[in-house]
Amino acid sequence: MKNLIRLTDLTLNDVEKIFKIAGENETNQHAGSLNGKTAVMFFPNTSIRTRVTFEKGIYLLGGQSILFPSETLDKKEDLQDVIGYLNNWADLLIVRHKNIGVIEKIAGYAKMPVINALSDINHPCEMLSDIYALSKIRKNVKKDKFLFCGTNGNIGKAWQEASHLFGFELEQCCAAGYEIEGLKVYRDIEDAITGKDIVCTDSLPADALEKFAGCMVTKNIMQKANPGALLNPCPPFFRGEEVSKDAIDSEFFAGYEFKKYLLPVQQAIMLYCLDIQN
């Protein structure tokens, strides 16, 4: 039994195993592997991509998913008691909660694997899916130079976590006061984009839009990156805010199909954590 709370819980050898299983999932080699198993999920109502792919992934593997809103974990009942009862019936817990401390507490009480489906400081499943997708179209992701355009929120910190695991170079473009500790920071996107291969963005809070005017990624800006550079905006993205319409409509945009790998990768994470492998 294994948990996935932070990417840094994994080694590169672990990632290799997960990616191997993901490749097998693309041809349905693990169909039925979750027969008789129940995954209890805690997701907010606003979740779309991560929830859909986890639920469909469980279904395709033959398992059962039971869904609760994330705020169920914030009620008066102690987490030790909530998980104490779930230990009788659940085989897997998939938790999306802003407070990673809640996810860590759950993992401390659980007798089954716990998977972090997003917290206030990271998003390990999304990062593994993106790196898997990039590995399909890039010669060597570990040697690519990444730029993150956005605040010091969970997506930026998630990319930093990924850079620690995979060893790629990551820098940030942001307004003053939004720096991620430990990253080289640029204020102007034209300076930041030089020499970059993968450009990642995150949506901006309303009170930061004006401050980030010098960090918007446009098609013209992407043309200043390395040849073959990709724009990988974290959804939901907003045209005219962190990215321009012409950037999304351009050949630089990684595309909607880039996220299709959420399904086989999240299936692989579940199978890996449950130690169900061929």
C-alpha positions, 0 to 999 in steps of 0.5 A: 500500500502506498500514498501519493500526497506529494510528488516528492514522495516518489522516486524516478523509479516509481514514476517509471512504474506509474508511466509504464502502467499508464501506457498499458492503460491506454490499451485497456490492459488493466480492465477489471483490476478494481473489481470488487473494490470501492474508491471513496472520493471527496471533491468540490462541486466545481471540479471537472477534469480531475473528477471526471477522469478519476470516476471514469477511470475507476469505472473502466477498471471495474471498481465502484466510486462513492462521491462526497463533497470536500466540505464533508471533511470539515464537519465537527466529527473528528477525522480519526473517527470518519476514517476509522469507519471508512477503513471497514469498507473503502479500498482507496481514498481520493481527496481534493481539499485545500488544506494539505494538512487534512489530507495528511491527517487522513493518510495517518488514520487510513488503512488504505491508500490515500491520493491527493487530488489537489491541495492548496500547495500542490497537484501531484496527479495533474503534474504526473499527467502533464509530464507523461503527456510531454514525454510523448512529444518531447525528446527529453523533458528533463532537459527542457527549460520551463517557465511558469507565469503566475502567482505563488499558488498551488499550480506554481508550487506544483510545478516547483515540486515537479522540478525537484523530482524530475530535475528540470530547470524552472523559472517564474514570471510574476508581479512583485509580491507573488514570487515562489521562494527558490525560483529565479524570477522575471517581471517582464515576459519578453525577458522571461521567455528567452530560451524556454521550451515549455511555458506554463500558466495559471489563472490569476486572482482578480486583484492581480490582473493589472499587476500581471499585465507585463506577464501575459503570454501572447502568440508574439511572445511565444515566438520568442521562445525556443523552436518547438516551444509549447504553451501549457496553460493550466485549466481553467484558463482565461483568454485576455488575462494570463494568456491571449486569445491568439496564443490559445488559437496558435500552434504553440497551445498544447491543445485539449487532447494534451489532458486526455492522459489524465485518464490513464495516468490517474488509473495508473496512480490508483493501481500503483498505490494499491500495488496492482500491476502486471 
